[in-house]
Amino acid sequence: MNFKKILFVAGLAAASCFTAYAQEEVETEYVFNPHWYVQGQFGFQHTLGEIDWADLNSPNAQVAVGYNWTSVWGARLAVNAWQSKGGIQYRNNVPANQTFSYKWNYVAPTLDVTMNVTNLLWGFNPKRLVDFSIYAGAGVNVGFNNDDAEILNNQFSQDMPDQADYFAYLWTGHKTRFVAQWGFNLDFRVNDRVSHGIESSYNTLSDHYNSKKASNTDWYFNTLASVKVNLGKTYTKRVKPLPPCEPVYVDREVIKEVEKIVKVE
């Protein structure tokens, strides 16, 4: 083997690696950017009770600001408010089948930890059409305007004393109570900045919330439609690095030929 052939073989081996790179299509990948977002929501609340389901539904609204520090984990401060309802059905059907509902107002700020389940399972993709997230948190519920319950309690005390103990936990003025909540979000992407969503939350408080003594915690459930706006860029794009070229191994016979040529020269 002469020197030209050796150079040709070595050059061919080295060039094979660069040829492989040249044939690869340039790929890009999405890199998550930590970012803030704001959220506005509107829907209805159902308060757990013993009268007809439709009689315990109320309008509900929420505003929130959140921060996603990774593609999976984030935190959110939400302020939920409007109205809750309670219901009473007379004992012993006296008067027969008669029920009453009553309402009051509240505002409930909560701090939630959020987890994007879709990104956790399938990786970050800002172009994905639907994202599923779960959250859990706690806060306070400030109730006020409990006048309906007070009026019913006075009516029972005067007309039907045997019914008066319905409102054993009657409260007036403003009452602040601990509330725990958890729920889930479905977000539907519109563009990089805006998404529409559906949220469902499950909230539990002390037995005193609805003024009635039931020896168990009180519950309300919120179902909300939302608009979410991301603040700033949520991701950047970069060229995906190609895998390293495999090392080129030269046959020992070729090495011997090179050594002979070097000695001759």
C-alpha positions in Angstrom: 0.0 0.0 0.0 1.6 3.3 -1.0 1.3 6.6 0.9 -1.5 8.0 -1.3 -3.7 4.9 -0.7 -3.1 5.3 3.1 -4.1 8.9 3.0 -7.2 8.0 0.9 -8.3 5.3 3.4 -7.7 7.5 6.4 -9.5 10.5 4.8 -12.4 8.3 3.8 -12.8 7.0 7.3 -12.7 10.5 8.8 -15.0 12.0 6.2 -17.6 9.3 6.9 -18.3 10.9 10.3 -18.8 14.4 8.8 -21.0 13.0 6.0 -23.3 11.4 8.6 -23.6 14.8 10.4 -24.4 16.5 7.1 -27.2 14.0 6.3 -28.8 14.6 9.7 -31.7 17.1 9.6 -31.2 20.0 12.0 -33.6 19.5 14.9 -34.8 22.0 17.5 -36.0 21.5 21.0 -38.1 23.6 23.4 -36.6 24.8 26.6 -38.9 25.9 29.4 -38.8 29.4 30.7 -40.0 30.1 34.3 -42.9 32.6 34.0 -45.9 34.4 35.6 -49.5 34.1 34.5 -52.9 35.6 35.4 -56.2 33.9 35.3 -59.8 35.0 35.4 -62.6 32.4 36.0 -66.4 32.3 36.2 -68.9 29.5 36.9 -71.0 28.1 39.6 -70.7 26.6 43.1 -72.6 23.6 44.6 -72.9 23.4 48.4 -73.3 20.0 49.8 -76.7 19.7 51.5 -79.9 17.6 51.9 -82.3 19.5 49.6 -82.6 19.4 45.8 -79.3 19.7 43.9 -80.5 22.7 41.8 -81.5 24.6 45.0 -77.9 24.6 46.3 -76.2 26.1 43.2 -74.8 29.6 43.2 -72.7 31.9 40.9 -69.0 31.9 41.5 -65.9 33.8 40.3 -62.2 33.6 40.9 -59.0 35.6 39.9 -55.5 34.2 40.3 -51.9 35.0 39.7 -49.4 32.1 39.5 -45.7 31.3 38.8 -44.4 28.2 37.1 -40.8 27.7 38.1 -40.5 24.4 36.2 -42.5 22.7 33.4 -44.1 20.6 36.1 -44.2 22.5 39.4 -45.7 25.9 40.2 -47.6 28.0 42.8 -50.8 30.1 42.6 -52.5 32.7 44.7 -56.3 32.5 44.0 -59.1 34.6 45.4 -62.4 32.8 45.1 -65.7 34.6 46.0 -69.4 35.2 45.6 -72.0 33.1 47.3 -72.8 29.9 49.1 -76.1 28.3 49.9 -77.6 26.1 52.6 -80.8 24.1 52.7 -83.3 22.9 55.3 -86.0 20.2 55.1 -88.5 20.1 57.9 -88.4 17.0 60.1 -91.3 14.6 60.1 -92.6 16.2 56.9 -94.3 19.0 58.8 -95.3 20.9 56.8 -95.2 18.1 54.2 -92.1 18.2 51.9 -91.4 21.8 52.6 -87.8 23.0 52.1 -86.0 26.3 52.4 -82.7 27.5 51.0 -80.7 30.4 52.2 -77.6 32.1 51.0 -74.6 34.1 52.2 -71.5 35.7 50.7 -67.8 35.0 51.2 -64.3 35.7 49.9 -61.6 33.0 50.1 -58.0 33.6 49.2 -55.9 30.4 48.9 -52.4 29.5 48.1 -52.0 26.4 45.9 -49.2 24.2 44.7 -49.7 23.1 41.1 -48.4 20.1 39.1 -48.7 19.7 35.3 -49.3 16.0 35.0 -49.1 16.1 31.2 -45.6 17.5 31.2 -44.6 15.1 34.0 -45.6 12.1 31.9 -44.8 13.1 28.4 -42.3 16.0 28.7 -42.6 19.7 28.0 -44.2 20.7 24.8 -45.6 24.3 24.5 -47.4 23.4 21.3 -49.5 20.7 22.9 -53.2 21.5 22.5 -54.4 20.2 25.9 -52.7 20.2 29.3 -54.0 18.4 32.5 -52.9 19.8 35.9 -53.8 19.1 39.5 -53.4 21.3 42.5 -53.8 21.4 46.3 -53.7 24.3 48.8 -55.2 26.0 51.8 -56.4 29.4 52.9 -59.1 31.3 54.7 -62.8 31.7 54.0 -64.3 35.0 55.2 -68.2 34.7 55.3 -70.6 37.6 55.6 -74.2 38.6 54.9 -75.7 35.6 56.7 -79.0 37.4 57.1 -81.2 34.7 55.4 -80.2 32.1 58.0 -80.9 34.5 60.8 -84.4 35.3 59.5 -85.2 31.5 59.2 -83.9 30.9 62.7 -86.2 33.6 64.1 -89.1 32.2 62.2 -88.5 28.7 63.5 -88.1 29.9 67.1 -91.5 31.7 66.9 -93.6 29.3 64.9 -92.0 25.9 65.3 -89.7 25.6 68.3 -89.0 21.9 67.6 -87.2 23.0 64.5 -85.2 25.8 66.0 -82.1 23.7 66.7 -81.4 23.5 62.9 -79.2 26.6 63.3 -77.2 25.5 66.4 -74.1 27.1 64.7 -75.8 30.3 63.5 -73.2 33.1 63.0 -73.5 36.8 62.2 -71.2 39.5 61.0 -67.9 38.3 59.5 -66.5 34.9 60.2 -63.1 33.7 59.1 -62.4 30.0 58.8 -59.7 27.7 57.5 -60.4 26.1 54.1 -58.5 23.3 52.4 -59.0 22.6 48.7 -57.8 20.5 45.8 -58.8 20.1 42.2 -57.8 19.9 38.6 -57.5 22.0 35.5 -57.9 21.3 31.8 -56.2 24.0 29.7 -56.8 24.3 25.9 -54.1 26.2 24.1 -55.1 29.1 21.9 -51.6 30.4 21.3 -48.3 30.8 23.2 -49.8 33.4 25.5 -53.5 32.5 25.9 -55.4 29.4 26.9 -59.0 28.6 27.8 -59.7 26.1 30.6 -62.1 24.3 32.9 -61.4 24.0 36.6 -63.0 21.9 39.3 -62.2 22.4 43.0 -63.3 20.6 46.2 -63.3 22.7 49.3 -63.8 21.6 52.9 -64.4 23.8 56.0 -65.6 23.3 59.6 -69.2 22.3 60.4 -70.0 25.9 61.4 -69.8 27.2 57.8 -73.5 26.7 56.9 -74.8 27.5 60.4 -76.2 24.0 60.8 -75.0 21.4 63.2 -74.3 18.2 61.3 -71.3 16.7 63.2 -69.3 16.6 60.0 -67.3 19.1 57.8 -69.0 21.3 55.3 -68.2 21.2 51.6 -68.6 23.3 48.5 -67.6 22.4 44.9 -66.7 25.0 42.2 -66.8 24.4 38.5 -65.3 27.3 36.5 -64.5 28.3 33.0 -61.2 30.3 32.7 -59.0 32.5 30.5 -55.3 32.2 31.3 -52.7 34.7 30.0 -49.0 34.0 30.3 -46.7 36.9 31.0 -43.5 36.9 29.1 -42.0 34.1 27.0 -42.8 30.6 28.2 -40.1 28.9 26.2 -37.1 29.3 23.9 -35.9 27.2 21.1 -32.4 25.8 20.5 -30.7 23.4 18.1 -30.8 19.9 19.5 -27.2 18.7 19.9 -26.3 15.7 17.7 -24.9 12.6 19.2 -21.0 12.3 19.2 -19.4 10.7 16.1 -18.3 7.2 16.7 -14.5 6.8 16.8 -12.7 5.6 13.7 -10.5 2.6 14.1 -7.6 2.1 11.8 -6.4 -1.5 11.0 -3.0 -2.5 12.4 -1.7 -3.4 8.9 -2.4 0.2 7.8 -0.4 1.5 10.8 2.5 -0.8 9.9 2.5 0.5 6.3 2.5 4.1 7.5 5.5 3.4 9.8 7.4 1.8 6.9 6.8 4.9 4.7 7.9 7.2 7.4 11.2 5.2 7.9 11.9 5.2 4.2 11.4 8.9 3.9 
